[in-house]
């Protein structure tokens, strides 16, 4: 674990990003405020559906660094409740949520409660080992719960550093769906603010491996070729233009290009068939969890989108992918509202 002093130094120099405050969710039914002398903190965090783009990108000083643009997914969330005590151990329920406990401990230290302990209780519906960010969602919910216990709101730059310190690599959901960012997942800092939210698209999601998954946290970084690193520049430029224009078509092209590059490193089962299916259905493209097993067909919010999505689910079923789900990147859309 990093020291508090090191964390504070790194957080202070992290590039700021225009983003709204961390909004605490309504208290989940995890812990009751039954002791007036102790404030119970609550936190909630969304998961994601893999990435729109992931690879290596040139920085302003000419170096290259791993980075990603996360695809938020409102279907899956983690919640946390934290009861602090002035001294003693920090316990986590369920006991297996080790990284959430690490995040809670580090957050206490950063807030100046080095000797404090407490009870952290977690609840989540995020699928494990699918590449949906189950660990990051736990960590983020825990950080927010501890901060809330002390009536504190941490800026996303601090939360991102805490997340990486707790689990080695993280995604960028702490910056919220209002701002799409290119995020250095192993350093916890923003490489580029894309200037707004992702364009509105509908995503038909599925697991390319059925109900199986992989341990995403033990996967080493991909070793991209020089050609691939050069190719990521135009892909990122395409996505940046998509955000600026709120153009779903450009977003689909960027996602598909990134998916095809990643197929050379961590291939998804049936990807050639999925790419042909996307073309036949008039989908915008295919996105994947670059370090997981989920994938999604992207659709523009057109007049006939309901029919296209229905045909997509039927076609996926014929490929053996019968379990599908639906969500939108539009903040005012409700999951499965078209089904």
RAZI-V335488 format. One record per residue. N is the residue number from 1. OMEGA is omega in whole degrees, 0 to 359 (NA if undefined). Layout:
n->{N,N}
omega->{OMEGA,OMEGA}
//
This chain:
n->{1,2,3,4,5,6,7,8,9,10,11,12,13,14,15,16,17,18,19,20,21,22,23,24,25,26,27,28,29,30,31,32,33,34,35,36,37,38,39,40,41,42,43,44,45,46,47,48,49,50,51,52,53,54,55,56,57,58,59,60,61,62,63,64,65,66,67,68,69,70,71,72,73,74,75,76,77,78,79,80,81,82,83,84,85,86,87,88,89,90,91,92,93,94,95,96,97,98,99,100,101,102,103,104,105,106,107,108,109,110,111,112,113,114,115,116,117,118,119,120,121,122,123,124,125,126,127,128,129,130,131,132,133,134,135,136,137,138,139,140,141,142,143,144,145,146,147,148,149,150,151,152,153,154,155,156,157,158,159,160,161,162,163,164,165,166,167,168,169,170,171,172,173,174,175,176,177,178,179,180,181,182,183,184,185,186,187,188,189,190,191,192,193,194,195,196,197,198,199,200,201,202,203,204,205,206,207,208,209,210,211,212,213,214,215,216,217,218,219,220,221,222,223,224,225,226,227,228,229,230,231,232,233,234,235,236,237,238,239,240,241,242,243,244,245,246,247,248,249,250,251,252,253,254,255,256,257,258,259,260,261,262,263,264,265,266,267,268,269,270,271,272,273,274,275,276,277,278,279,280,281,282,283,284,285,286,287,288,289,290,291,292,293,294,295,296,297,298,299,300,301,302,303,304,305,306,307,308,309,310,311,312,313,314,315,316,317,318,319,320,321,322,323,324,325,326,327,328,329,330,331,332,333,334,335,336,337,338,339}
omega->{178,178,179,182,179,180,182,179,181,181,182,182,179,182,179,179,177,181,179,179,175,183,178,178,175,184,175,181,180,180,178,176,185,176,187,183,183,177,175,179,180,178,179,181,177,171,178,182,184,188,168,179,173,180,176,189,178,174,183,181,176,176,178,183,175,179,181,171,186,172,181,180,183,181,187,182,171,179,181,171,183,175,182,170,187,177,180,183,175,180,182,176,355,188,182,183,187,184,175,177,176,179,179,180,180,178,175,181,181,179,178,178,187,182,184,173,178,180,178,179,186,175,185,172,182,178,180,172,178,186,180,176,180,181,179,178,176,183,182,178,179,179,181,179,179,179,180,179,179,176,184,173,179,177,183,178,177,182,180,178,177,181,180,178,183,188,175,179,185,170,192,184,179,178,172,180,183,181,172,182,168,194,174,192,180,176,176,180,182,177,181,171,183,169,180,178,172,176,179,175,169,182,170,186,179,176,183,181,183,176,181,179,179,175,189,185,179,179,178,176,178,177,184,176,178,179,181,179,177,182,181,179,177,178,178,177,177,180,178,177,178,179,180,183,188,187,180,182,179,177,179,179,180,181,181,179,178,178,182,176,181,179,178,185,180,188,174,179,174,183,177,178,180,178,177,179,179,179,181,183,184,177,178,182,181,173,182,164,187,177,182,185,181,177,181,169,184,180,176,178,182,181,184,185,180,179,180,181,177,179,179,180,177,180,177,177,178,176,181,181,187,179,180,179,188,174,182,173,180,186,182,178,179,178,177,183,178,187,NA}
//
